[in-house]
Amino acid sequence: MKWRNTLFLGMLFLVVAGAFWLGLVKGRESKREETLEKQRLLSGVNRIYHFKIELRGGFVEVAQDTVSKQWNIIAPIFYPSDNNEVLNVIRTALEINFTQIVADNGNPKDFGLAPVPWVKFSTEGKTFLLGDDTPTQTGVYAQIEGDKRILLVPGEYREKLLKGLFDLRDKAILPPIEETNIDSFKLIRKDGEIALVRKGFQWWFNSPINAPADNNLVSNLLSPFINVRALDFAAENCCDSVIKALKLERAGTVLLFAKGSIAELKVFTKHDDVGGEFAFVSTPAKMPLFNVPTIISGNLKKSANELRDRSLTKALDADKFAIVGPKDFMVKGKVQNGEWFIIAPESTIGDRTKIQQFLADIQNTRIDSFVADTRFKLSGWEIHVNIANDSVVYVLGAANDTELQLKRAGEKEYYLVPKRNLLKWCGPDWKKFAAQ
């Protein structure tokens, strides 16, 4: 039985020793946390719902709406705040603690804390001040209101709390919009209107032409409008008298239609003495006149031709093709059972590689420019491409050293395209498309 008593006493010792050690660790941790809490400039404050920052150049007061949880600037004006910026300020204010007591009863004026500190932060009945840098740049001086001690805190805290009215204002101008939710949009200018509508996965012009647009170019056009943010607030209340006083020119209007809602930007410009341009916008949903990046006015000026799809057709998806030329030249190809066959002027097996090269040259041809004059000259050559039940006929015109006139049959407008891609296939030898 003696060994059992020994084992019991040993286990009891381990339990007691473990409890003592755990209590010692917890006690040390608790004492450490208590010390750190006493060093916090906002000791005793764990949540912030309202705060005021006073700087040498002004002040800003911010409060949270208890229902919407949105943070708003409530003084010197009322305006929605930037929630991310506000939360960064709150996190900084709650974690700031002093690392050293510089003086038990110093003169605040000697440390940049009076008569006006760099930062005066007030919240939940407590206030602290941040002053000058130390001579050795090891931190900045601080003081808790009602406490005569001069304290030292890391300099990064002052930088994070040097936030004025502009810094904390919400600089977003339009409500959040996903580009994929935009069904259509309009750019309205003095020289006319450009209107586009989304048809499936393709953007298409409604005005001033009926033609496909380049999806990537449209996306690049829309992104600055959707994500526009204020560089500055030119006026708190945009009205005709403000526009006149600032000598702004009305550049036009952007309308974005997204899932039954309409977002509107009225765009204004101003030019300086050396030709520089400045852009401004207003929106019915908000009062101010915003100074914005000039890409906004630049994109508003985009012409339809700058946004057009410059590809011809997805010719590699074709199931039929034909080349028609002078002197009754004709070659026709058709896919049968997954293979290409030549069906005119003779029936024979097609050269799959050659035909794919021909179709790839059509698909890879990019339109250099769109032309609306009457100088198109028929060459006598046509290229026909059939994709499923959709057929397109390209009429070839005159060529110079580098470019070829090309247009869709029945249309007045023609294109200029690189000469090398298409003309090389228009020749008297149709057998190049036949298997050898």
C-alpha positions in Angstrom: 0.0 0.0 0.0 3.0 2.2 0.6 3.6 2.7 -3.1 0.0 3.9 -3.6 0.4 6.6 -0.9 3.6 7.7 -2.6 1.9 7.9 -6.0 -1.0 9.8 -4.6 1.2 12.3 -2.8 3.2 12.8 -6.0 0.1 13.5 -8.1 -1.2 15.9 -5.4 2.1 17.7 -5.5 1.9 18.1 -9.3 -1.6 19.4 -9.1 -0.8 21.9 -6.4 2.4 23.0 -8.2 0.6 23.3 -11.5 -2.2 25.4 -9.9 0.4 27.6 -8.3 2.3 28.1 -11.6 -0.9 28.8 -13.5 -1.9 31.3 -10.9 1.5 32.9 -11.0 1.4 33.2 -14.8 -2.1 34.5 -14.8 -1.3 37.0 -12.1 1.7 38.3 -14.1 -0.4 38.5 -17.2 -3.1 40.3 -15.4 -0.6 42.7 -13.8 0.9 43.3 -17.3 -2.5 44.0 -18.8 -3.3 46.4 -15.9 -0.1 48.2 -16.5 -0.7 48.5 -20.2 -4.3 49.7 -19.6 -2.9 52.5 -17.3 -0.6 53.5 -20.1 -3.4 53.9 -22.6 -4.3 57.5 -23.3 -7.9 56.5 -23.4 -7.7 54.2 -20.3 -11.2 52.9 -19.4 -12.6 53.6 -22.9 -13.3 50.4 -24.9 -15.9 51.6 -27.5 -16.1 54.9 -29.4 -19.4 56.2 -30.8 -18.5 59.8 -31.1 -15.2 61.7 -31.4 -13.8 65.1 -32.1 -10.4 65.9 -33.6 -9.0 69.5 -33.3 -6.0 70.4 -35.4 -4.1 73.6 -35.8 -5.9 74.2 -39.0 -9.5 73.3 -38.0 -11.6 70.5 -36.5 -13.9 67.7 -37.4 -16.6 65.9 -35.3 -17.8 62.5 -36.1 -20.6 60.3 -34.7 -22.2 56.9 -35.6 -25.8 56.7 -36.5 -27.3 54.2 -34.0 -29.7 52.7 -36.6 -27.8 52.5 -39.9 -24.3 52.2 -38.2 -23.1 54.7 -40.8 -20.5 57.2 -39.5 -21.3 60.8 -40.3 -19.4 64.1 -40.0 -21.6 66.2 -37.8 -19.5 69.4 -37.6 -18.4 71.8 -39.1 -20.8 70.4 -41.7 -23.1 67.3 -41.9 -21.8 64.8 -44.4 -21.3 61.0 -44.7 -17.8 60.0 -43.6 -15.4 57.5 -45.0 -16.1 54.5 -42.8 -12.7 53.0 -43.4 -10.8 56.2 -42.5 -13.0 56.6 -39.4 -12.4 53.0 -38.2 -8.6 53.5 -38.7 -8.8 56.6 -36.5 -10.8 54.8 -33.8 -8.4 51.8 -33.8 -5.4 54.2 -33.4 -7.0 56.2 -30.6 -7.9 53.1 -28.6 -4.5 51.5 -28.9 -2.3 54.5 -28.3 -0.3 54.3 -25.1 2.7 56.1 -23.7 6.1 54.6 -23.5 7.7 57.0 -21.1 6.9 59.8 -18.6 9.0 62.7 -19.7 8.1 65.1 -16.8 5.7 64.8 -13.8 4.7 68.5 -14.1 6.0 70.0 -17.3 5.0 73.2 -19.1 2.8 72.1 -22.1 4.1 75.1 -24.1 7.6 73.6 -24.1 6.4 70.4 -25.8 4.0 71.8 -28.5 1.0 70.9 -26.4 -0.2 74.5 -25.8 -1.6 76.9 -26.6 -2.7 74.8 -29.6 -1.5 71.2 -29.8 -0.9 69.3 -33.0 -3.8 67.0 -32.2 -6.6 67.3 -29.6 -8.7 64.1 -29.5 -11.9 64.0 -27.4 -14.2 61.1 -27.0 -16.5 59.5 -24.4 -15.6 62.2 -21.8 -11.9 61.9 -22.2 -9.3 64.0 -24.1 -5.7 63.7 -24.9 -3.2 66.0 -26.7 -0.3 65.3 -29.1 2.5 67.8 -29.5 6.0 68.2 -31.0 8.5 65.6 -31.9 11.3 64.9 -29.5 14.7 66.4 -30.5 15.9 62.9 -31.3 12.8 62.0 -33.3 12.1 59.1 -31.0 8.4 60.0 -30.5 6.0 62.8 -29.9 5.0 64.4 -26.6 1.5 63.8 -25.3 -0.7 64.8 -22.4 -4.0 63.5 -21.0 -6.3 66.4 -20.2 -6.5 66.8 -16.4 -3.1 65.1 -15.9 0.0 67.3 -15.5 2.4 64.7 -16.7 4.2 65.1 -20.0 4.2 61.7 -21.8 6.0 60.2 -24.8 4.2 58.2 -27.5 5.4 56.7 -30.8 5.3 59.3 -33.6 3.3 57.1 -35.9 0.2 57.7 -33.8 0.2 61.5 -34.4 0.5 60.9 -38.2 -2.5 58.5 -38.0 -4.6 61.0 -36.1 -3.7 64.1 -38.1 -7.1 63.8 -39.9 -9.2 66.8 -40.8 -12.5 67.4 -42.4 -11.4 66.5 -45.9 -9.6 63.3 -44.8 -12.6 61.9 -43.1 -15.3 62.8 -45.7 -16.7 60.2 -47.9 -15.1 60.9 -51.3 -17.2 58.4 -53.2 -19.6 60.3 -55.5 -22.0 57.6 -56.8 -23.5 54.8 -54.8 -21.8 51.4 -55.3 -22.4 50.0 -58.8 -21.2 46.7 -60.2 -20.3 47.1 -63.9 -22.0 43.8 -64.7 -25.3 45.3 -63.4 -25.2 48.2 -65.9 -27.8 47.5 -68.7 -27.1 50.6 -70.7 -25.6 54.1 -70.5 -25.5 57.4 -72.3 -22.9 60.1 -72.9 -24.6 63.3 -73.7 -22.5 66.1 -75.1 -23.0 69.3 -77.1 -22.1 67.4 -80.3 -24.6 64.7 -79.7 -25.3 61.6 -77.8 -23.6 58.2 -77.6 -25.9 55.4 -76.3 -24.9 51.8 -75.7 -26.9 48.8 -74.5 -25.8 45.4 -73.3 -27.0 42.6 -75.4 -26.1 39.4 -73.7 -22.3 39.5 -73.3 -21.8 42.2 -76.0 -22.0 46.0 -75.8 -23.9 47.5 -78.8 -24.4 51.0 -80.0 -27.9 52.4 -80.1 -26.7 55.9 -81.1 -25.2 57.5 -83.2 -24.6 54.2 -85.1 -25.9 50.6 -85.0 -22.7 48.6 -84.5 -21.0 46.4 -81.9 -18.6 48.1 -79.4 -15.4 46.7 -78.0 -16.2 45.3 -74.6 -12.8 46.0 -73.2 -12.8 49.6 -74.3 -16.3 50.1 -72.9 -15.2 48.6 -69.6 -12.2 51.0 -69.5 -14.6 53.8 -70.3 -17.1 52.9 -67.5 -14.7 52.1 -64.7 -13.7 55.8 -64.0 -17.4 56.9 -64.0 -18.4 54.1 -61.6 -15.5 54.5 -59.2 -15.1 58.3 -59.4 -13.9 59.9 -56.2 -13.5 63.5 -55.2 -10.0 65.0 -55.4 -11.5 68.0 -53.6 -14.9 69.7 -52.7 -15.0 72.7 -54.9 -18.3 74.0 -53.4 -20.6 72.6 -50.7 -23.7 73.4 -52.8 -23.6 73.1 -56.5 -25.9 75.5 -58.2 -26.0 77.8 -61.3 -24.5 80.7 -59.4 -21.5 78.6 -58.3 -21.0 77.3 -61.8 -21.0 80.9 -63.1 -18.7 82.2 -60.4 -16.1 79.5 -61.0 -16.4 80.1 -64.8 -17.0 76.4 -65.5 -18.1 75.1 -68.9 -20.8 72.4 -69.1 -19.2 69.4 -70.8 -22.1 67.0 -70.7 -23.9 64.3 -68.7 -23.2 60.7 -68.0 -26.3 58.4 -67.3 -25.8 54.9 -66.1 -28.8 52.6 -66.1 -28.4 49.6 -63.7 -31.1 47.3 -62.6 -33.9 49.9 -62.6 -31.8 52.7 -61.0 -30.2 55.7 -62.7 -26.9 57.2 -61.7 -26.2 60.6 -63.1 -23.0 62.7 -63.4 -23.1 66.3 -64.7 -19.6 67.1 -65.9 -18.0 70.5 -66.0 -14.6 71.6 -67.2 -12.3 74.6 -66.7 -9.1 75.6 -68.5 -6.1 77.5 -67.1 -4.0 80.0 -68.9 -1.6 77.4 -70.2 -4.2 75.1 -71.6 -4.5 72.7 -68.6 -7.9 71.2 -68.0 -9.7 70.6 -64.7 -12.8 68.5 -64.3 -15.8 68.8 -61.9 -18.9 66.8 -61.4 -22.2 67.0 -59.6 -24.9 64.4 -59.0 -28.5 64.8 -57.9 -27.9 62.5 -54.9 -25.4 64.8 -53.3 -25.1 68.6 -52.7 -21.4 69.4 -53.4 -19.6 70.2 -56.6 -16.7 67.8 -56.8 -13.3 68.3 -58.3 -12.4 65.0 -60.0 -9.6 63.5 -62.2 -9.7 64.7 -65.8 -10.2 61.2 -67.1 -13.9 61.8 -66.4 -14.1 64.7 -68.9 -11.7 62.9 -71.2 -13.9 59.8 -71.3 -17.0 61.9 -71.8 -15.4 63.2 -75.0 -14.8 59.7 -76.5 -16.2 59.3 -80.0 -18.2 56.3 -81.1 -15.4 55.2 -83.4 -13.0 55.1 -80.4 -15.2 52.6 -78.7 -16.2 50.4 -81.7 -15.3 46.8 -82.1 -12.4 46.7 -84.6 -12.6 43.0 -85.3 -14.3 41.6 -88.4 -16.0 38.3 -87.4 -15.2 35.1 -85.5 -14.3 33.4 -88.8 -12.7 30.4 -87.1 -16.2 29.3 -86.1 -17.3 29.3 -89.8 -18.9 26.3 -91.4 -18.9 27.7 -94.9 -16.8 30.2 -96.9 -16.6 31.5 -100.4 -14.2 33.8 -102.4 -15.7 35.4 -105.5 -13.6 37.3 -107.9 -13.3 38.8 -111.4 -13.7 36.6 -114.5 -16.2 34.3 -112.8 -13.6 33.2 -110.2 -15.2 31.3 -107.3 -14.1 28.9 -104.6 -16.4 27.5 -102.0 -15.8 25.4 -98.9 -18.1 23.7 -96.5 -17.7 21.6 -93.3 -19.2 18.1 -93.7 -18.9 15.6 -90.8 -16.3 17.7 -89.1 -14.0 18.0 -92.2 -13.6 20.7 -94.8 -14.5 20.0 -98.4 -14.2 22.2 -101.5 -17.6 22.2 -103.2 -16.8 24.7 -106.1 -15.5 25.0 -108.7 -14.9 21.2 -108.1 -15.7 18.8 -105.4 -12.7 17.7 -103.5 -11.3 17.3 -100.0 -10.2 20.6 -98.5 -6.8 21.4 -97.0 -7.8 21.9 -93.4 -4.6 23.7 -92.4 -4.8 26.2 -95.3 -8.5 26.9 -94.7 -7.8 27.4 -91.0 -5.0 29.9 -91.9 -7.4 31.7 -94.2 -10.1 32.0 -91.6 -7.6 33.0 -88.9 -6.4 35.8 -91.1 -9.9 37.1 -91.3 -10.5 36.8 -87.6 -7.2 38.4 -86.7 -7.7 41.4 -89.0 -8.2 44.6 -87.1 -9.9 47.7 -88.5 -7.5 50.6 -88.6 -10.2 53.2 -89.3 -13.8 53.7 -90.3 -14.5 55.8 -93.3 -17.7 57.4 -94.5 -16.7 59.1 -97.7 -17.5 58.1 -101.3 -14.0 57.0 -102.4 -14.6 53.3 -102.1 -13.5 51.6 -105.3 -14.7 48.0 -106.1 -11.9 45.6 -106.8 -14.3 42.8 -107.9 -13.3 40.5 -105.0 -15.7 39.3 -102.2 -15.2 37.1 -99.2 -18.2 35.3 -97.8 -18.2 33.8 -94.3 -21.1 31.7 -92.9 -21.3 30.9 -89.1 -24.3 28.7 -88.3 -27.2 30.7 -89.9 -25.4 34.0 -89.9 -23.8 35.0 -93.2 -21.6 38.1 -93.8 -20.1 39.3 -97.2 -17.0 41.4 -97.2 -16.5 43.5 -100.4 -12.8 44.3 -101.1 -11.9 47.7 -102.5 -8.8 49.5 -103.6 -5.4 48.9 -101.9 -2.3 51.0 -101.4 1.1 49.8 -100.2 -0.2 48.9 -96.7 -4.0 49.3 -96.5 -7.0 47.8 -98.1 -10.5 49.2 -98.4 -13.1 46.7 -97.1 -16.8 46.9 -96.3 -19.8 44.8 -95.6 -22.1 44.3 -98.6 -25.0 46.7 -98.6 -23.3 49.3 -96.3 -22.0 52.7 -97.3 -19.4 52.9 -94.6 -16.1 51.1 -95.3 -13.0 50.2 -93.3 -9.3 50.5 -93.9 -7.5 47.2 -92.9 -4.0 45.9 -93.3 -3.5 44.7 -96.8 -1.4 41.7 -96.2 -4.0 39.5 -94.4 -6.8 39.3 -97.0 -5.4 40.1 -100.5 -3.0 37.1 -100.5 -6.0 34.8 -100.6 -7.7 36.5 -103.5 -6.0 34.9 -106.6 -6.7 32.7 -109.6 -5.4 29.5 -108.0 -8.3 28.0 -106.0 -6.5 24.8 -105.5 -4.5 26.2 -102.6 -7.5 25.4 -100.5 -7.7 21.8 -101.7 -5.8 18.9 -100.2 -2.7 18.0 -102.2 
